[in-house]
């Protein structure tokens, strides 16, 4: 069974950061009966889960949806802090 999730965002840098943060996660899956692939296609991060059993797929999805939510919150917050400090630095310099 396969499930594909797409995360669309206008900020390609943010998607790249999320994509790169998934690399360690995809190397340590909880079961050898599953695989995880992810790729960045333009403004969409595509994540595909493939498991041999439904119960394992469901557990993996539940786990990764939590991980993805946390990663997205952290990356977006870091992006916002970075943008705010950059804007302040430019304003102070001019």
mmCIF file as gemmi writes it, N, C-alpha and C atoms, coordinates in Angstrom:
data_model
loop_
_atom_site.group_PDB
_atom_site.id
_atom_site.type_symbol
_atom_site.label_atom_id
_atom_site.label_alt_id
_atom_site.label_comp_id
_atom_site.label_asym_id
_atom_site.label_entity_id
_atom_site.label_seq_id
_atom_site.pdbx_PDB_ins_code
_atom_site.Cartn_x
_atom_site.Cartn_y
_atom_site.Cartn_z
_atom_site.occupancy
_atom_site.B_iso_or_equiv
_atom_site.pdbx_formal_charge
_atom_site.auth_seq_id
_atom_site.auth_asym_id
_atom_site.pdbx_PDB_model_num
ATOM 1 N N . UNK Axp A 1 ? 0.824 -1.173 0 1 0 ? 1 A 1
ATOM 2 C CA . UNK Axp A 1 ? 0 0 0 1 0 ? 1 A 1
ATOM 3 C C . UNK Axp A 1 ? 0.869 1.237 0 1 0 ? 1 A 1
ATOM 4 N N . UNK Axp A 2 ? 0.417 2.238 -0.733 1 0 ? 2 A 1
ATOM 5 C CA . UNK Axp A 2 ? 1.169 3.49 -0.82 1 0 ? 2 A 1
ATOM 6 C C . UNK Axp A 2 ? 0.268 4.659 -0.47 1 0 ? 2 A 1
ATOM 7 N N . UNK Axp A 3 ? 0.876 5.645 0.162 1 0 ? 3 A 1
ATOM 8 C CA . UNK Axp A 3 ? 0.203 6.92 0.432 1 0 ? 3 A 1
ATOM 9 C C . UNK Axp A 3 ? 1.182 8.01 0.032 1 0 ? 3 A 1
ATOM 10 N N . UNK Axp A 4 ? 0.686 8.983 -0.697 1 0 ? 4 A 1
ATOM 11 C CA . UNK Axp A 4 ? 1.515 10.104 -1.13 1 0 ? 4 A 1
ATOM 12 C C . UNK Axp A 4 ? 0.93 11.392 -0.558 1 0 ? 4 A 1
ATOM 13 N N . UNK Axp A 5 ? 1.795 12.187 0.06 1 0 ? 5 A 1
ATOM 14 C CA . UNK Axp A 5 ? 1.401 13.465 0.646 1 0 ? 5 A 1
ATOM 15 C C . UNK Axp A 5 ? 2.155 14.564 -0.084 1 0 ? 5 A 1
ATOM 16 N N . UNK Axp A 6 ? 1.473 15.63 -0.417 1 0 ? 6 A 1
ATOM 17 C CA . UNK Axp A 6 ? 2.12 16.783 -1.034 1 0 ? 6 A 1
ATOM 18 C C . UNK Axp A 6 ? 1.998 17.993 -0.137 1 0 ? 6 A 1
ATOM 19 N N . UNK Axp A 7 ? 3.104 18.661 0.094 1 0 ? 7 A 1
ATOM 20 C CA . UNK Axp A 7 ? 3.108 19.904 0.876 1 0 ? 7 A 1
ATOM 21 C C . UNK Axp A 7 ? 3.482 21.02 -0.083 1 0 ? 7 A 1
ATOM 22 N N . UNK Axp A 8 ? 2.551 21.934 -0.269 1 0 ? 8 A 1
ATOM 23 C CA . UNK Axp A 8 ? 2.763 23.034 -1.203 1 0 ? 8 A 1
ATOM 24 C C . UNK Axp A 8 ? 3.022 24.311 -0.408 1 0 ? 8 A 1
ATOM 25 N N . UNK Axp A 9 ? 4.022 25.055 -0.849 1 0 ? 9 A 1
ATOM 26 C CA . UNK Axp A 9 ? 4.339 26.324 -0.194 1 0 ? 9 A 1
ATOM 27 C C . UNK Axp A 9 ? 5.017 27.226 -1.211 1 0 ? 9 A 1
ATOM 28 N N . UNK Axp A 10 ? 4.777 28.51 -1.103 1 0 ? 10 A 1
ATOM 29 C CA . UNK Axp A 10 ? 5.364 29.445 -2.073 1 0 ? 10 A 1
ATOM 30 C C . UNK Axp A 10 ? 6.843 29.703 -1.809 1 0 ? 10 A 1
ATOM 31 N N . UNK Axp A 11 ? 7.304 29.409 -0.592 1 0 ? 11 A 1
ATOM 32 C CA . UNK Axp A 11 ? 8.7 29.65 -0.237 1 0 ? 11 A 1
ATOM 33 C C . UNK Axp A 11 ? 9.513 28.378 -0.475 1 0 ? 11 A 1
ATOM 34 N N . UNK Axp A 12 ? 10.251 28.342 -1.563 1 0 ? 12 A 1
ATOM 35 C CA . UNK Axp A 12 ? 11.03 27.158 -1.935 1 0 ? 12 A 1
ATOM 36 C C . UNK Axp A 12 ? 12.112 26.86 -0.901 1 0 ? 12 A 1
ATOM 37 N N . UNK Axp A 13 ? 12.681 27.887 -0.306 1 0 ? 13 A 1
ATOM 38 C CA . UNK Axp A 13 ? 13.711 27.695 0.72 1 0 ? 13 A 1
ATOM 39 C C . UNK Axp A 13 ? 13.163 26.952 1.926 1 0 ? 13 A 1
ATOM 40 N N . UNK Axp A 14 ? 11.954 27.277 2.308 1 0 ? 14 A 1
ATOM 41 C CA . UNK Axp A 14 ? 11.31 26.603 3.434 1 0 ? 14 A 1
ATOM 42 C C . UNK Axp A 14 ? 11.066 25.139 3.095 1 0 ? 14 A 1
ATOM 43 N N . UNK Axp A 15 ? 10.585 24.87 1.893 1 0 ? 15 A 1
ATOM 44 C CA . UNK Axp A 15 ? 10.368 23.475 1.475 1 0 ? 15 A 1
ATOM 45 C C . UNK Axp A 15 ? 11.678 22.692 1.434 1 0 ? 15 A 1
ATOM 46 N N . UNK Axp A 16 ? 12.746 23.334 0.981 1 0 ? 16 A 1
ATOM 47 C CA . UNK Axp A 16 ? 14.05 22.673 0.944 1 0 ? 16 A 1
ATOM 48 C C . UNK Axp A 16 ? 14.509 22.31 2.345 1 0 ? 16 A 1
ATOM 49 N N . UNK Axp A 17 ? 14.303 23.214 3.282 1 0 ? 17 A 1
ATOM 50 C CA . UNK Axp A 17 ? 14.702 22.951 4.671 1 0 ? 17 A 1
ATOM 51 C C . UNK Axp A 17 ? 13.922 21.771 5.245 1 0 ? 17 A 1
ATOM 52 N N . UNK Axp A 18 ? 12.637 21.722 4.963 1 0 ? 18 A 1
ATOM 53 C CA . UNK Axp A 18 ? 11.809 20.609 5.439 1 0 ? 18 A 1
ATOM 54 C C . UNK Axp A 18 ? 12.265 19.307 4.774 1 0 ? 18 A 1
ATOM 55 N N . UNK Axp A 19 ? 12.5 19.365 3.475 1 0 ? 19 A 1
ATOM 56 C CA . UNK Axp A 19 ? 12.961 18.197 2.722 1 0 ? 19 A 1
ATOM 57 C C . UNK Axp A 19 ? 14.26 17.647 3.321 1 0 ? 19 A 1
ATOM 58 N N . UNK Axp A 20 ? 15.218 18.517 3.574 1 0 ? 20 A 1
ATOM 59 C CA . UNK Axp A 20 ? 16.507 18.088 4.112 1 0 ? 20 A 1
ATOM 60 C C . UNK Axp A 20 ? 16.378 17.537 5.525 1 0 ? 20 A 1
ATOM 61 N N . UNK Axp A 21 ? 15.436 18.068 6.292 1 0 ? 21 A 1
ATOM 62 C CA . UNK Axp A 21 ? 15.268 17.565 7.657 1 0 ? 21 A 1
ATOM 63 C C . UNK Axp A 21 ? 14.63 16.174 7.68 1 0 ? 21 A 1
ATOM 64 N N . UNK Axp A 22 ? 14.018 15.761 6.59 1 0 ? 22 A 1
ATOM 65 C CA . UNK Axp A 22 ? 13.433 14.42 6.509 1 0 ? 22 A 1
ATOM 66 C C . UNK Axp A 22 ? 14.461 13.334 6.177 1 0 ? 22 A 1
ATOM 67 N N . UNK Axp A 23 ? 15.62 13.724 5.701 1 0 ? 23 A 1
ATOM 68 C CA . UNK Axp A 23 ? 16.622 12.741 5.276 1 0 ? 23 A 1
ATOM 69 C C . UNK Axp A 23 ? 17.01 11.794 6.416 1 0 ? 23 A 1
ATOM 70 N N . UNK Axp A 24 ? 17.366 12.29 7.611 1 0 ? 24 A 1
ATOM 71 C CA . UNK Axp A 24 ? 17.702 11.343 8.691 1 0 ? 24 A 1
ATOM 72 C C . UNK Axp A 24 ? 16.504 10.478 9.092 1 0 ? 24 A 1
ATOM 73 N N . UNK Axp A 25 ? 15.312 11.063 9.067 1 0 ? 25 A 1
ATOM 74 C CA . UNK Axp A 25 ? 14.107 10.321 9.432 1 0 ? 25 A 1
ATOM 75 C C . UNK Axp A 25 ? 13.862 9.158 8.473 1 0 ? 25 A 1
ATOM 76 N N . UNK Axp A 26 ? 14.111 9.378 7.196 1 0 ? 26 A 1
ATOM 77 C CA . UNK Axp A 26 ? 13.818 8.338 6.204 1 0 ? 26 A 1
ATOM 78 C C . UNK Axp A 26 ? 14.821 7.19 6.254 1 0 ? 26 A 1
ATOM 79 N N . UNK Axp A 27 ? 15.95 7.406 6.93 1 0 ? 27 A 1
ATOM 80 C CA . UNK Axp A 27 ? 16.964 6.349 7.036 1 0 ? 27 A 1
ATOM 81 C C . UNK Axp A 27 ? 16.73 5.452 8.246 1 0 ? 27 A 1
ATOM 82 N N . UNK Axp A 28 ? 15.843 5.842 9.147 1 0 ? 28 A 1
ATOM 83 C CA . UNK Axp A 28 ? 15.631 5.051 10.364 1 0 ? 28 A 1
ATOM 84 C C . UNK Axp A 28 ? 14.148 4.731 10.547 1 0 ? 28 A 1
ATOM 85 N N . UNK Axp A 29 ? 13.578 4.057 9.577 1 0 ? 29 A 1
ATOM 86 C CA . UNK Axp A 29 ? 12.173 3.688 9.655 1 0 ? 29 A 1
ATOM 87 C C . UNK Axp A 29 ? 11.96 2.599 10.704 1 0 ? 29 A 1
ATOM 88 N N . UNK Axp A 30 ? 10.795 2.596 11.35 1 0 ? 30 A 1
ATOM 89 C CA . UNK Axp A 30 ? 10.546 1.628 12.421 1 0 ? 30 A 1
ATOM 90 C C . UNK Axp A 30 ? 10.353 0.182 11.947 1 0 ? 30 A 1
ATOM 91 N N . UNK Axp A 31 ? 10.179 -0.024 10.657 1 0 ? 31 A 1
ATOM 92 C CA . UNK Axp A 31 ? 9.954 -1.374 10.152 1 0 ? 31 A 1
ATOM 93 C C . UNK Axp A 31 ? 10.644 -1.551 8.803 1 0 ? 31 A 1
ATOM 94 N N . UNK Axp A 32 ? 11.186 -2.735 8.602 1 0 ? 32 A 1
ATOM 95 C CA . UNK Axp A 32 ? 11.808 -3.038 7.31 1 0 ? 32 A 1
ATOM 96 C C . UNK Axp A 32 ? 10.754 -3.312 6.241 1 0 ? 32 A 1
ATOM 97 N N . UNK Axp A 33 ? 9.485 -3.368 6.64 1 0 ? 33 A 1
ATOM 98 C CA . UNK Axp A 33 ? 8.385 -3.595 5.696 1 0 ? 33 A 1
ATOM 99 C C . UNK Axp A 33 ? 7.911 -2.306 5.034 1 0 ? 33 A 1
ATOM 100 N N . UNK Axp A 34 ? 8.59 -1.2 5.328 1 0 ? 34 A 1
ATOM 101 C CA . UNK Axp A 34 ? 8.165 0.105 4.791 1 0 ? 34 A 1
ATOM 102 C C . UNK Axp A 34 ? 9.318 0.802 4.101 1 0 ? 34 A 1
ATOM 103 N N . UNK Axp A 35 ? 8.95 1.68 3.209 1 0 ? 35 A 1
ATOM 104 C CA . UNK Axp A 35 ? 9.935 2.573 2.606 1 0 ? 35 A 1
ATOM 105 C C . UNK Axp A 35 ? 9.329 3.977 2.573 1 0 ? 35 A 1
ATOM 106 N N . UNK Axp A 36 ? 10.21 4.933 2.534 1 0 ? 36 A 1
ATOM 107 C CA . UNK Axp A 36 ? 9.809 6.337 2.511 1 0 ? 36 A 1
ATOM 108 C C . UNK Axp A 36 ? 10.652 7.047 1.468 1 0 ? 36 A 1
ATOM 109 N N . UNK Axp A 37 ? 9.996 7.722 0.563 1 0 ? 37 A 1
ATOM 110 C CA . UNK Axp A 37 ? 10.683 8.51 -0.457 1 0 ? 37 A 1
ATOM 111 C C . UNK Axp A 37 ? 10.131 9.924 -0.403 1 0 ? 37 A 1
ATOM 112 N N . UNK Axp A 38 ? 10.997 10.875 -0.63 1 0 ? 38 A 1
ATOM 113 C CA . UNK Axp A 38 ? 10.542 12.26 -0.691 1 0 ? 38 A 1
ATOM 114 C C . UNK Axp A 38 ? 11.37 13.01 -1.717 1 0 ? 38 A 1
ATOM 115 N N . UNK Axp A 39 ? 10.692 13.903 -2.411 1 0 ? 39 A 1
ATOM 116 C CA . UNK Axp A 39 ? 11.375 14.7 -3.427 1 0 ? 39 A 1
ATOM 117 C C . UNK Axp A 39 ? 10.711 16.059 -3.526 1 0 ? 39 A 1
ATOM 118 N N . UNK Axp A 40 ? 11.492 16.996 -3.965 1 0 ? 40 A 1
ATOM 119 C CA . UNK Axp A 40 ? 11.032 18.364 -4.137 1 0 ? 40 A 1
ATOM 120 C C . UNK Axp A 40 ? 10.779 18.597 -5.613 1 0 ? 40 A 1
ATOM 121 N N . UNK Axp A 41 ? 9.538 18.919 -5.942 1 0 ? 41 A 1
ATOM 122 C CA . UNK Axp A 41 ? 9.141 19.17 -7.338 1 0 ? 41 A 1
ATOM 123 C C . UNK Axp A 41 ? 8.582 20.587 -7.423 1 0 ? 41 A 1
ATOM 124 N N . UNK Axp A 42 ? 9.434 21.519 -7.81 1 0 ? 42 A 1
ATOM 125 C CA . UNK Axp A 42 ? 8.977 22.907 -7.869 1 0 ? 42 A 1
ATOM 126 C C . UNK Axp A 42 ? 8.579 23.393 -6.502 1 0 ? 42 A 1
ATOM 127 N N . UNK Axp A 43 ? 7.357 23.849 -6.368 1 0 ? 43 A 1
ATOM 128 C CA . UNK Axp A 43 ? 6.852 24.352 -5.097 1 0 ? 43 A 1
ATOM 129 C C . UNK Axp A 43 ? 6.116 23.324 -4.275 1 0 ? 43 A 1
ATOM 130 N N . UNK Axp A 44 ? 6.365 22.03 -4.536 1 0 ? 44 A 1
ATOM 131 C CA . UNK Axp A 44 ? 5.685 20.962 -3.79 1 0 ? 44 A 1
ATOM 132 C C . UNK Axp A 44 ? 6.708 19.956 -3.28 1 0 ? 44 A 1
ATOM 133 N N . UNK Axp A 45 ? 6.613 19.646 -1.99 1 0 ? 45 A 1
ATOM 134 C CA . UNK Axp A 45 ? 7.395 18.575 -1.406 1 0 ? 45 A 1
ATOM 135 C C . UNK Axp A 45 ? 6.507 17.339 -1.403 1 0 ? 45 A 1
ATOM 136 N N . UNK Axp A 46 ? 6.935 16.317 -2.107 1 0 ? 46 A 1
ATOM 137 C CA . UNK Axp A 46 ? 6.148 15.091 -2.22 1 0 ? 46 A 1
ATOM 138 C C . UNK Axp A 46 ? 6.79 14.006 -1.354 1 0 ? 46 A 1
ATOM 139 N N . UNK Axp A 47 ? 5.959 13.401 -0.495 1 0 ? 47 A 1
ATOM 140 C CA . UNK Axp A 47 ? 6.422 12.348 0.404 1 0 ? 47 A 1
ATOM 141 C C . UNK Axp A 47 ? 5.572 11.111 0.137 1 0 ? 47 A 1
ATOM 142 N N . UNK Axp A 48 ? 6.24 9.982 -0.108 1 0 ? 48 A 1
ATOM 143 C CA . UNK Axp A 48 ? 5.52 8.746 -0.41 1 0 ? 48 A 1
ATOM 144 C C . UNK Axp A 48 ? 5.9 7.661 0.595 1 0 ? 48 A 1
ATOM 145 N N . UNK Axp A 49 ? 4.879 7.097 1.22 1 0 ? 49 A 1
ATOM 146 C CA . UNK Axp A 49 ? 5.033 5.998 2.159 1 0 ? 49 A 1
ATOM 147 C C . UNK Axp A 49 ? 4.577 4.724 1.462 1 0 ? 49 A 1
ATOM 148 N N . UNK Axp A 50 ? 5.333 3.659 1.61 1 0 ? 50 A 1
ATOM 149 C CA . UNK Axp A 50 ? 4.998 2.378 0.995 1 0 ? 50 A 1
ATOM 150 C C . UNK Axp A 50 ? 5.23 1.282 2.03 1 0 ? 50 A 1
ATOM 151 N N . UNK Axp A 51 ? 4.164 0.591 2.415 1 0 ? 51 A 1
ATOM 152 C CA . UNK Axp A 51 ? 4.261 -0.467 3.431 1 0 ? 51 A 1
ATOM 153 C C . UNK Axp A 51 ? 3.525 -1.71 2.949 1 0 ? 51 A 1
ATOM 154 N N . UNK Axp A 52 ? 3.956 -2.845 3.462 1 0 ? 52 A 1
ATOM 155 C CA . UNK Axp A 52 ? 3.336 -4.101 3.053 1 0 ? 52 A 1
ATOM 156 C C . UNK Axp A 52 ? 2.046 -4.392 3.817 1 0 ? 52 A 1
ATOM 157 N N . UNK Axp A 53 ? 1.854 -3.74 4.981 1 0 ? 53 A 1
ATOM 158 C CA . UNK Axp A 53 ? 0.642 -3.986 5.769 1 0 ? 53 A 1
ATOM 159 C C . UNK Axp A 53 ? -0.002 -2.673 6.188 1 0 ? 53 A 1
ATOM 160 N N . UNK Axp A 54 ? -1.324 -2.679 6.221 1 0 ? 54 A 1
ATOM 161 C CA . UNK Axp A 54 ? -2.085 -1.472 6.529 1 0 ? 54 A 1
ATOM 162 C C . UNK Axp A 54 ? -1.79 -0.956 7.935 1 0 ? 54 A 1
ATOM 163 N N . UNK Axp A 55 ? -1.713 -1.837 8.921 1 0 ? 55 A 1
ATOM 164 C CA . UNK Axp A 55 ? -1.486 -1.382 10.288 1 0 ? 55 A 1
ATOM 165 C C . UNK Axp A 55 ? -0.132 -0.695 10.439 1 0 ? 55 A 1
ATOM 166 N N . UNK Axp A 56 ? 0.873 -1.171 9.724 1 0 ? 56 A 1
ATOM 167 C CA . UNK Axp A 56 ? 2.192 -0.526 9.77 1 0 ? 56 A 1
ATOM 168 C C . UNK Axp A 56 ? 2.145 0.809 9.046 1 0 ? 56 A 1
ATOM 169 N N . UNK Axp A 57 ? 1.461 0.854 7.917 1 0 ? 57 A 1
ATOM 170 C CA . UNK Axp A 57 ? 1.312 2.105 7.173 1 0 ? 57 A 1
ATOM 171 C C . UNK Axp A 57 ? 0.605 3.152 8.031 1 0 ? 57 A 1
ATOM 172 N N . UNK Axp A 58 ? -0.459 2.759 8.701 1 0 ? 58 A 1
ATOM 173 C CA . UNK Axp A 58 ? -1.207 3.69 9.553 1 0 ? 58 A 1
ATOM 174 C C . UNK Axp A 58 ? -0.323 4.227 10.681 1 0 ? 58 A 1
ATOM 175 N N . UNK Axp A 59 ? 0.433 3.342 11.333 1 0 ? 59 A 1
ATOM 176 C CA . UNK Axp A 59 ? 1.323 3.778 12.411 1 0 ? 59 A 1
ATOM 177 C C . UNK Axp A 59 ? 2.403 4.726 11.885 1 0 ? 59 A 1
ATOM 178 N N . UNK Axp A 60 ? 2.973 4.395 10.732 1 0 ? 60 A 1
ATOM 179 C CA . UNK Axp A 60 ? 4.003 5.247 10.135 1 0 ? 60 A 1
ATOM 180 C C . UNK Axp A 60 ? 3.437 6.616 9.771 1 0 ? 60 A 1
ATOM 181 N N . UNK Axp A 61 ? 2.262 6.63 9.165 1 0 ? 61 A 1
ATOM 182 C CA . UNK Axp A 61 ? 1.626 7.903 8.807 1 0 ? 61 A 1
ATOM 183 C C . UNK Axp A 61 ? 1.348 8.759 10.041 1 0 ? 61 A 1
ATOM 184 N N . UNK Axp A 62 ? 0.779 8.157 11.078 1 0 ? 62 A 1
ATOM 185 C CA . UNK Axp A 62 ? 0.505 8.908 12.306 1 0 ? 62 A 1
ATOM 186 C C . UNK Axp A 62 ? 1.782 9.511 12.875 1 0 ? 62 A 1
ATOM 187 N N . UNK Axp A 63 ? 2.828 8.716 12.878 1 0 ? 63 A 1
ATOM 188 C CA . UNK Axp A 63 ? 4.102 9.194 13.393 1 0 ? 63 A 1
ATOM 189 C C . UNK Axp A 63 ? 4.656 10.339 12.542 1 0 ? 63 A 1
ATOM 190 N N . UNK Axp A 64 ? 4.654 10.152 11.226 1 0 ? 64 A 1
ATOM 191 C CA . UNK Axp A 64 ? 5.236 11.154 10.342 1 0 ? 64 A 1
ATOM 192 C C . UNK Axp A 64 ? 4.407 12.427 10.248 1 0 ? 64 A 1
ATOM 193 N N . UNK Axp A 65 ? 3.108 12.313 10.372 1 0 ? 65 A 1
ATOM 194 C CA . UNK Axp A 65 ? 2.296 13.532 10.363 1 0 ? 65 A 1
ATOM 195 C C . UNK Axp A 65 ? 2.656 14.402 11.56 1 0 ? 65 A 1
ATOM 196 N N . UNK Axp A 66 ? 2.911 13.784 12.71 1 0 ? 66 A 1
ATOM 197 C CA . UNK Axp A 66 ? 3.372 14.535 13.878 1 0 ? 66 A 1
ATOM 198 C C . UNK Axp A 66 ? 4.748 15.136 13.652 1 0 ? 66 A 1
ATOM 199 N N . UNK Axp A 67 ? 5.652 14.333 13.08 1 0 ? 67 A 1
ATOM 200 C CA . UNK Axp A 67 ? 7.014 14.806 12.791 1 0 ? 67 A 1
ATOM 201 C C . UNK Axp A 67 ? 6.966 15.953 11.792 1 0 ? 67 A 1
ATOM 202 N N . UNK Axp A 68 ? 6.188 15.793 10.721 1 0 ? 68 A 1
ATOM 203 C CA . UNK Axp A 68 ? 6.085 16.846 9.709 1 0 ? 68 A 1
ATOM 204 C C . UNK Axp A 68 ? 5.517 18.135 10.294 1 0 ? 68 A 1
ATOM 205 N N . UNK Axp A 69 ? 4.506 18.002 11.113 1 0 ? 69 A 1
ATOM 206 C CA . UNK Axp A 69 ? 3.905 19.176 11.742 1 0 ? 69 A 1
ATOM 207 C C . UNK Axp A 69 ? 4.942 19.918 12.594 1 0 ? 69 A 1
ATOM 208 N N . UNK Axp A 70 ? 5.701 19.17 13.389 1 0 ? 70 A 1
ATOM 209 C CA . UNK Axp A 70 ? 6.732 19.779 14.237 1 0 ? 70 A 1
ATOM 210 C C . UNK Axp A 70 ? 7.831 20.43 13.397 1 0 ? 70 A 1
ATOM 211 N N . UNK Axp A 71 ? 8.283 19.726 12.368 1 0 ? 71 A 1
ATOM 212 C CA . UNK Axp A 71 ? 9.332 20.274 11.498 1 0 ? 71 A 1
ATOM 213 C C . UNK Axp A 71 ? 8.851 21.56 10.84 1 0 ? 71 A 1
ATOM 214 N N . UNK Axp A 72 ? 7.625 21.539 10.315 1 0 ? 72 A 1
ATOM 215 C CA . UNK Axp A 72 ? 7.105 22.729 9.633 1 0 ? 72 A 1
ATOM 216 C C . UNK Axp A 72 ? 6.998 23.907 10.59 1 0 ? 72 A 1
ATOM 217 N N . UNK Axp A 73 ? 6.525 23.671 11.807 1 0 ? 73 A 1
ATOM 218 C CA . UNK Axp A 73 ? 6.431 24.757 12.783 1 0 ? 73 A 1
ATOM 219 C C . UNK Axp A 73 ? 7.805 25.327 13.094 1 0 ? 73 A 1
ATOM 220 N N . UNK Axp A 74 ? 8.786 24.454 13.329 1 0 ? 74 A 1
ATOM 221 C CA . UNK Axp A 74 ? 10.14 24.912 13.651 1 0 ? 74 A 1
ATOM 222 C C . UNK Axp A 74 ? 10.761 25.693 12.507 1 0 ? 74 A 1
ATOM 223 N N . UNK Axp A 75 ? 10.655 25.148 11.306 1 0 ? 75 A 1
ATOM 224 C CA . UNK Axp A 75 ? 11.265 25.809 10.144 1 0 ? 75 A 1
ATOM 225 C C . UNK Axp A 75 ? 10.576 27.138 9.859 1 0 ? 75 A 1
ATOM 226 N N . UNK Axp A 76 ? 9.248 27.173 9.918 1 0 ? 76 A 1
ATOM 227 C CA . UNK Axp A 76 ? 8.545 28.432 9.671 1 0 ? 76 A 1
ATOM 228 C C . UNK Axp A 76 ? 8.901 29.475 10.722 1 0 ? 76 A 1
ATOM 229 N N . UNK Axp A 77 ? 9.016 29.057 11.979 1 0 ? 77 A 1
ATOM 230 C CA . UNK Axp A 77 ? 9.381 29.993 13.041 1 0 ? 77 A 1
ATOM 231 C C . UNK Axp A 77 ? 10.797 30.522 12.819 1 0 ? 77 A 1
ATOM 232 N N . UNK Axp A 78 ? 11.719 29.63 12.485 1 0 ? 78 A 1
ATOM 233 C CA . UNK Axp A 78 ? 13.095 30.053 12.211 1 0 ? 78 A 1
ATOM 234 C C . UNK Axp A 78 ? 13.132 30.993 11.02 1 0 ? 78 A 1
ATOM 235 N N . UNK Axp A 79 ? 12.354 30.695 9.997 1 0 ? 79 A 1
ATOM 236 C CA . UNK Axp A 79 ? 12.291 31.549 8.803 1 0 ? 79 A 1
ATOM 237 C C . UNK Axp A 79 ? 11.785 32.941 9.189 1 0 ? 79 A 1
ATOM 238 N N . UNK Axp A 80 ? 10.736 32.992 10.001 1 0 ? 80 A 1
ATOM 239 C CA . UNK Axp A 80 ? 10.16 34.277 10.415 1 0 ? 80 A 1
ATOM 240 C C . UNK Axp A 80 ? 11.136 35.073 11.258 1 0 ? 80 A 1
ATOM 241 N N . UNK Axp A 81 ? 11.828 34.423 12.191 1 0 ? 81 A 1
ATOM 242 C CA . UNK Axp A 81 ? 12.808 35.11 13.028 1 0 ? 81 A 1
ATOM 243 C C . UNK Axp A 81 ? 13.935 35.65 12.161 1 0 ? 81 A 1
ATOM 244 N N . UNK Axp A 82 ? 14.407 34.846 11.215 1 0 ? 82 A 1
ATOM 245 C CA . UNK Axp A 82 ? 15.487 35.269 10.325 1 0 ? 82 A 1
ATOM 246 C C . UNK Axp A 82 ? 15.054 36.458 9.479 1 0 ? 82 A 1
ATOM 247 N N . UNK Axp A 83 ? 13.847 36.414 8.953 1 0 ? 83 A 1
ATOM 248 C CA . UNK Axp A 83 ? 13.35 37.523 8.127 1 0 ? 83 A 1
ATOM 249 C C . UNK Axp A 83 ? 13.205 38.797 8.95 1 0 ? 83 A 1
ATOM 250 N N . UNK Axp A 84 ? 12.696 38.659 10.19 1 0 ? 84 A 1
ATOM 251 C CA . UNK Axp A 84 ? 12.53 39.828 11.047 1 0 ? 84 A 1
ATOM 252 C C . UNK Axp A 84 ? 13.881 40.461 11.378 1 0 ? 84 A 1
ATOM 253 N N . UNK Axp A 85 ? 14.879 39.64 11.706 1 0 ? 85 A 1
ATOM 254 C CA . UNK Axp A 85 ? 16.189 40.19 12.049 1 0 ? 85 A 1
ATOM 255 C C . UNK Axp A 85 ? 16.86 40.815 10.83 1 0 ? 85 A 1
ATOM 256 N N . UNK Axp A 86 ? 16.658 40.22 9.651 1 0 ? 86 A 1
ATOM 257 C CA . UNK Axp A 86 ? 17.201 40.789 8.417 1 0 ? 86 A 1
ATOM 258 C C . UNK Axp A 86 ? 16.539 42.128 8.118 1 0 ? 86 A 1
ATOM 259 N N . UNK Axp A 87 ? 15.222 42.194 8.295 1 0 ? 87 A 1
ATOM 260 C CA . UNK Axp A 87 ? 14.494 43.446 8.052 1 0 ? 87 A 1
ATOM 261 C C . UNK Axp A 87 ? 14.954 44.524 9.022 1 0 ? 87 A 1
ATOM 262 N N . UNK Axp A 88 ? 15.152 44.159 10.303 1 0 ? 88 A 1
ATOM 263 C CA . UNK Axp A 88 ? 15.602 45.139 11.293 1 0 ? 88 A 1
ATOM 264 C C . UNK Axp A 88 ? 17.005 45.624 10.954 1 0 ? 88 A 1
ATOM 265 N N . UNK Axp A 89 ? 17.889 44.706 10.545 1 0 ? 89 A 1
ATOM 266 C CA . UNK Axp A 89 ? 19.27 45.086 10.206 1 0 ? 89 A 1
ATOM 267 C C . UNK Axp A 89 ? 19.281 46.051 9.029 1 0 ? 89 A 1
ATOM 268 N N . UNK Axp A 90 ? 18.449 45.796 8.036 1 0 ? 90 A 1
ATOM 269 C CA . UNK Axp A 90 ? 18.386 46.69 6.875 1 0 ? 90 A 1
ATOM 270 C C . UNK Axp A 90 ? 17.844 48.049 7.278 1 0 ? 90 A 1
ATOM 271 N N . UNK Axp A 91 ? 16.822 48.065 8.142 1 0 ? 91 A 1
ATOM 272 C CA . UNK Axp A 91 ? 16.229 49.318 8.577 1 0 ? 91 A 1
ATOM 273 C C . UNK Axp A 91 ? 17.21 50.128 9.409 1 0 ? 91 A 1
ATOM 274 N N . UNK Axp A 92 ? 17.993 49.474 10.246 1 0 ? 92 A 1
ATOM 275 C CA . UNK Axp A 92 ? 18.965 50.16 11.079 1 0 ? 92 A 1
ATOM 276 C C . UNK Axp A 92 ? 20.139 50.664 10.258 1 0 ? 92 A 1
ATOM 277 N N . UNK Axp A 93 ? 20.473 49.971 9.199 1 0 ? 93 A 1
ATOM 278 C CA . UNK Axp A 93 ? 21.603 50.343 8.356 1 0 ? 93 A 1
ATOM 279 C C . UNK Axp A 93 ? 21.293 51.466 7.392 1 0 ? 93 A 1
ATOM 280 N N . UNK Axp A 94 ? 19.994 51.742 7.164 1 0 ? 94 A 1
ATOM 281 C CA . UNK Axp A 94 ? 19.679 52.779 6.169 1 0 ? 94 A 1
ATOM 282 C C . UNK Axp A 94 ? 19.363 54.083 6.8 1 0 ? 94 A 1
